[in-house]
């Protein structure tokens, strides 16, 4: 075994230690289907290795810094009060599920969902929802060849569960808040969102830190839309600047369903989001908006895959990167139109802004089309601020620095403005303004 392989294996072994030590681990009476799911995932973790730039899907994303860290499972939970997390509150969200260092914090959570709507942890979900959870948990995010989803499933002991019954519209957003309070910890957040036929819901999946240290977050979400369901999914990654954030999200679209996601990446030393959307029935629509704002020597990677497998599908995607310092952003967006998926209408755009001479972006929009009656476009741009626009603002009395900051902020605000929750939009606009002002 090479030294590099041995080091990587040591990291995996330390992360797997949470399987036996994590608070709230599954009891002996745990449902057999869940035990079997964990066992399958554990077997795959034993066969897989940490991805390297030699792997095609990771060739622009070097996570070797992860192997130089040592992480351990939570040993002593942090006691937080409501005031400690006040800055993360979202005014419109009366239903909030909070996890601290991977462990549910009931004293910080607030469940006021409408009758019939389930917002709970996996361990406390009503027995009437067992069949629904068994049908979907671990069934949409494949882990056979994906290490981080396999690892998440192998150590699965709790999760945030949202189930919206048929023909039910949830009036206010559901806020799922995952907080880190201690350095050197590994946590594996899990989300299951099921929107049954004709339902509608807005869910905010939020990752944040109360410290500046290094830690490891390995998140996995599965989102299922039945026929005519509508889901607004806002994902915010505002981790510590030293954190490692690996995330996957798998979405299944039923007939005539509508899925809209906005993914914002503002933190972490290294972050990666793998977002996969599968159209499983006719006339489904999805819209994916993303923004990565990074500086220093940070790395942010977004990989998306939209699978049009049925006719009359519609997809729209806008992904933006603002990269300063010596940071590196990666975007790989693949759209697949399978045989028989006629009348597919897909458009994808990758727009990237470099703020320094050392900043770097690798962007790869891809189309694979196996049907002949479709309308599909894609495009990518990488550049700096327009000198004429800077000059115009200077002619109106702004300094060059202020003009550049304003244009950079406006570039990112286009994606922020697509978030349908006003108070969260204001929070993120302020964060983007502060970070763009601080960029070199």
Buried (B, 14 or more C-beta within 10 A) or exposed (E): EEEEEEBBBEBBEBBBBBBEEBBBBBEEEEEEBBEEBBEBBBEBBEEBEBBBEEEEBBBBBBBEBBBEBEBBBBEEBBEBEEEBBEEBBBEBBBBBBBBBBBBBBEEBBBBEBBEEBBBBBBBEBEEEBEEBBBEBBBEBBBBEEBBBBBBBBBBBBBBBBBBBBBEBEBEBBBBBBBBBBBBEBBBBBBBBBBBBBBBBBBBBBBBBBBBEBBBBBBBBBBBBBBBBBBBBBBBBBBBBBBBBBBBBBBBBBBBBBBBBBBBBBBBBBBBBBBBBBBBBBBBBBBBBBBBBBBBEEBBBBBBBBBBBBBBBBBBBBBBBBBBBBBBBBBBBBBBBBBEEBBBBBBBBBBBBBBBBEBBBBBBBBEBEBEBEEBEBEBEBEBEEBEEEBBEEBBEEEBEEEEBBBBBBBEBBBEBBEBBBBEBBBEBBBEBBBEBBBEBE
